[in-house]
Amino acid sequence: MIENIIFNDLDELGRAITLLHPSNLSVEIGTGNGHFIVALALNNKNDLIIGCDIKLDRLNKTLKKVKNNQIENILLYRGRGEELLSFFPDNSIKSLYVNFPDPWPKKRHNKRRFFNQERIKLIFNKLSSEGILYFVSDHKEYFFSVIEMFKESDFIPIFENYYAVNIDYYYPTLYFEKFKKEGKDIYFSFIKKPLIL
Ligand SMILES: C[S@@+](CC[C@H](N)C(=O)[O-])C[C@H]1O[C@@H](n2cnc3c(N)ncnc32)[C@H](O)[C@@H]1O
């Protein structure tokens, strides 16, 4: 059991991962208050799940849930998801979850969005053979702009036409629950890296 599971330093996180020598590695970027990662960890006890957020207060809320549930397969990184991804070796991540990334709706802020062509290439390289990227958003314009990028990538879609609306077999996130209550449509795209022979 590792005492302090929130890391600010990627090399220290790397050492902790090596110590746990997991058979599978999953990553959630933008863990928020931690509802999703905790459900994921409880249901996938053989996987090590790395959560990441830029905000320490949110990571501390996740830490509380991890302790309350006596979870031993979560490590957290405080920093940017793109730095975390770059740190992993190629072909090393089984599943990557990006739930409700900030949409940055104003045109002049679009450059701050998590997804862009370059990032999708980075994700492709880091996922393992048949690894899956899970992307969820309520923001229609952002979502469909990302779908266009997926279509230009080497990823294989899991849903016909690359997306589904309002599926009910997904772990809850704070935003998911909030938007569901408001009756908002939620868009899901799961895409798979092809088998590496
Ligand atoms: C809209 S909230 C969604 C939170 C959670 N995924 C949910 O569905 O309830 C976006 C989260 O991503 C975090 N975030 C924003 N940019 C990030 C980045 N570059 N890397 C990691 N986390 C980021 C924010 O601090 C925030 O907690």
The ligand as a MOL file (V3000), in Angstrom:
LIG
                    3D

  0  0  0     0  0            999 V3000
M  V30 BEGIN CTAB
M  V30 COUNTS 27 29 0 0 0
M  V30 BEGIN ATOM
M  V30 1 C -15.7810 19.7750 -16.6780 0
M  V30 2 S -14.8270 19.0230 -15.4370 0 CHG=1
M  V30 3 C -15.3200 17.3090 -15.5450 0
M  V30 4 C -14.9350 16.5380 -14.3180 0
M  V30 5 C -15.2990 15.0290 -14.3360 0
M  V30 6 N -14.6160 14.3330 -15.4100 0
M  V30 7 C -16.7910 14.8380 -14.4460 0
M  V30 8 O -17.2370 14.3440 -15.4900 0
M  V30 9 O -17.5120 15.1300 -13.4740 0 CHG=-1
M  V30 10 C -13.2120 18.9970 -16.1900 0
M  V30 11 C -12.1050 18.5920 -15.2230 0
M  V30 12 O -10.8760 18.5130 -15.9660 0
M  V30 13 C -9.8410 19.1640 -15.2360 0
M  V30 14 N -8.8660 19.6040 -16.2630 0
M  V30 15 C -8.9620 20.6460 -17.1090 0
M  V30 16 N -7.9070 20.6750 -17.9590 0
M  V30 17 C -7.1330 19.6050 -17.6370 0
M  V30 18 C -5.9000 19.0830 -18.1290 0
M  V30 19 N -5.2470 19.6740 -19.1430 0
M  V30 20 N -5.3910 17.9660 -17.5530 0
M  V30 21 C -6.0290 17.3690 -16.5210 0
M  V30 22 N -7.1940 17.8130 -16.0130 0
M  V30 23 C -7.7350 18.9080 -16.5480 0
M  V30 24 C -10.5580 20.2800 -14.4780 0
M  V30 25 O -9.8310 20.7190 -13.3640 0
M  V30 26 C -11.8760 19.5840 -14.1030 0
M  V30 27 O -11.7680 18.8860 -12.8830 0
M  V30 END ATOM
M  V30 BEGIN BOND
M  V30 1 1 1 2
M  V30 2 1 2 3
M  V30 3 1 2 10
M  V30 4 1 3 4
M  V30 5 1 4 5
M  V30 6 1 5 6
M  V30 7 1 5 7
M  V30 8 2 7 8
M  V30 9 1 7 9
M  V30 10 1 10 11
M  V30 11 1 11 12
M  V30 12 1 11 26
M  V30 13 1 12 13
M  V30 14 1 13 14
M  V30 15 1 13 24
M  V30 16 1 14 15
M  V30 17 1 14 23
M  V30 18 2 15 16
M  V30 19 1 16 17
M  V30 20 1 17 18
M  V30 21 2 17 23
M  V30 22 1 18 19
M  V30 23 2 18 20
M  V30 24 1 20 21
M  V30 25 2 21 22
M  V30 26 1 22 23
M  V30 27 1 24 25
M  V30 28 1 24 26
M  V30 29 1 26 27
M  V30 END BOND
M  V30 END CTAB
M  END
